[in-house]
Amino acid sequence: MKKIAAVTAALLGVCILLTACGRSDDAKEVDAMIRSLSRVSLESGEELSQVRSAYDALPDAEKAQVRQYEKLEEAEETYRNFVQINADIAQMIELSGAQFSNAEAGVTDLIERASEIRAAYEKMSAFEKAQIKDIDRMDDAIEKLQSYVQNAETAAAAYVKGFLTTYAGKGYTVTGIYCIKNIRDGGTEYHFFALTYEDAAGKTYETYSTARCTAEVTYDVIAARPEIFFAEEPVASSADALHNGNVTLDLEKILEMAAA
């Protein structure tokens, strides 16, 4: 039995030796490149690209011989995360000082993303935190964007209340409210809305604001001018009431505000 065990161990050693010898020099070199990767930072992009290119150039059989590949993937993911976080923060800062216009900005989504970034940032090491630029400016930008959302909500509530006041007694039910165009003119923010509703028979309609609504506009002002606040066409031909708009409005919240 001892002799069998000894033979088995010897054979295993030979197999290991053969396996090691069977690795190509190129695969070993890629492994060495991966092992030499320092802590990933925002400056690691070129180095990671070189290692990735070296790995991708290997034939499939030699790629399978690379033992540190998982470490390369982890490093690339860390780098991509740093880059994405900084890009998102830059967008928030830019948007907070921008002249708001149609769609695409995604204020509401950015506010949610800021919470994710802040939570991740608090768990980072000091070195990792140093890779995140302008975190304090992000906080200031989000505060401005949150006030913008609040202003849009206030204006939307006035718009909905103005609609219900204008058409009181007709049995209309508001089914949606959308901020389709947003403008900041100097220090004043203006919002244009689209509203969907159903009549008593359940038929669906849309109506659009072609006049500017501010957070200070009152529902009675809106109700007094139905021809400019409740139109059949949007304020801009490119505006899509169901998809566009910097701010995502919560219908239930707006209805509650309108009823207050």
N, C-alpha and C positions, 0 to 999 in steps of 0.2 A: 504493500500500500504506500509506504514512504517513497519507494522507487517511482511509482506511478505519479505521485504528487510532484516529485522532483522533475520528472520528465515534462509534466504539464506546465510547471512554472517556467521551465526552460523554453518550451514552445511559445508560451505567452510572451516571454521576453524577446524572443526572435520576432514575433508578430509585431510587437510594439516598435522594435528597431526598424523593421521593414517599412512600417507605416510612416515613421518619422523620415526615413530615407526617401520614401515615395513622394514627399511633398516637394513641389517645384520651388525653385529659387524665387520666382516671381511671387508666389503665394506667401512665402516667408517674408519677402520684402514688404508686401502689403500689410502683413501682420505687424511688422516692425514699424511701419508708418502709423498704423492705428495706435500702437502702444505709445508712440512718441507724442501723440496728441496731448497738448496741455489742457488746462481747464478751459472749457468753452466760454468764449466771450463774444461780443459784437465784432471783434476783430478776427474771428476765426473763419470767416467765410471762405477766403482764398485757400487756406490750409485744408479745410474740409473738402473743398472742390477738387483739390489735387489728389487727395486720398480716394475720393469717390471715383475719379477718372481712372486711377490706377486699378481699382477693384473692377470697375466695369469693363476694362480692357482685357481682363483675364478670360480665358475660355471657361465654359461652365464647369468642366471637371476641376479646374484649378480654383475656381471660386469656392467650391465645396471644401477645399483644403484650408481656406482662411478661417482661423479660429477666433479672431477678434471682431468678426463682422457685427455682432450684436452691439459691441461698444461703439462702432462707427455709427450705427443707426441711432443709438441713444444720443450721441454727440450732435448728430444732424438735427434730431428732434429738439434738443435743447437750444441750438442756434436758431432754428426756425421760430421757436416760441419767443425768444428775445426779439427777433426782427418783427414778428407780428404784433407783439405788445407795443413796441415803440411806434410802429406804423399806425396802430389804432389810437394811441395817445396823440400823435401828431394830427390825426384827422379831427379828434375832439377839440383840440386847441384851435385848429384852423376854423372849424365850423362855429365855435363859440363867438368868433369875431367876424363872421362872414355876413354878407348881405344875403339873407335867406331867399331861396327861390324854389322853383318846382322840384319836388320829389328828390329821390336818390340820396339825400343826406342821412336819413335814418336816425334822427335825434333819439327816439325812444330806444332803438337797438343799441346805440352807443352808450346811453345811460346804464343799460343793463350790463353791457360789456365792461364798463368802468368798475362796476361792483365786483365782477369776476377778477379783473386785473388787481384791484385793491386787495381782495382776499388772497390771491396767489402771492402778491408782493409781500404781504405780512409773514408768509411762511418761508420766504427766501433767506438765504444766507447773506451776509454783508457783501460778499463778492458778487452774488447774483443780483442783489439790489442795485449794485453799481452799474449793471448793464441796462437798467431801466431808466431812461432819460425823462426828465420833466414830469415826474410823478406828482409833484406839488402843483404844477401848472395844469395837470389833468384835473385835479380836485377843483381848482378855480373854474376851469372850463365847464365841468359838470354842474357846478352850482348855477352857472349862467344858463346852461341848457335846461336844467330843471325848472328854472323860473320861466323859460320860454314855453315849456310844456304846460305849466300852470296857467300862463296867459292864454295859450291856445284852448285849454279846457274851459276857462272862464268865458272866452268869446264864443265857444261852441255851445255852451249852456244857454247863453243869451240868444244865440241863433235858433236853437231848438225851441226855446220858450217863445220867441217871436213867431216862429212857424205855427206852433200850436195855438197861440193867441190869434193869429191871422185867420186860421182855418178852424177855429173852435166851432163845435157843433156838426162838423162834417164827418166825424167818425174816423179821422185819419190816425194811423198808428206809426210812429217813427220806428224804423227798423235798422237804421244805420246813420252814423255821422262821420264824415271824413274831412280831414284838413288837406285840401288838394293844392293849395298854393300858399306860400309863406314869404313875407317880405319884411325886411328890417330897413326902414327909411330913417336914417339918422338914429335917434334914440327911441323911435316908436316902432313897435311890431304890428304888422297887419296880417290877417288871416282870411283866406277865402275857403268856403266850405261847400261840400256836397252833402245832401241829405237824402236818404231813401225812405220811402214810406208806403204804406198800404192804405187803400180806401176801404170803405165798409164791406165791399164785396171781395176783398183780399187781393185786388190787383195792385201790382207794384209800380211805383213811379220814382223818378229822381228829380230833385230840384237843386239849383246851384246859386251860390252867392256871387254876384258880379260887382258887389261893392265891398270895400274894405271893412273888416271887423277888427276892432281892437279889444283889449281886455276890459276897457271901460265902456264899450258900447252897451246900451240898455235894450232889453227886449222890446220896449215900446217904440224905440226909434226904428228898430228893424221891422216891427209889425206895421209901422206907418208908411213904409216904402216897399211894399211887396214886389213891385216891378223890378227893383234892382237887387233885392236880397233873395228873391225866389224866382229864378229864371229857368228856362228849359235847357239852356246850353251852358257849359262851363265857362269860366273866365278866360281860359285859353284852350284852343282847339286840341292841344297836345295833352291836356290834363285828363287823367283817368281817375275818376272819383273812387274807384274801388281798390286801386293799387298805389297811387301816388300820395305823396305827402310826407313831410319830415316827421310828423308826430302821429303816433298810433293812438287813437282816441277810444276810450272804453265807453261803449254805449250806455251801459247801466249806470256808470258813474255820472255821465253827462245828463241823463234823464233825472237822476236824483238831484243834481245841482239845479237843473231847470225847474224842478218842482219845489225847490226851497224858497 
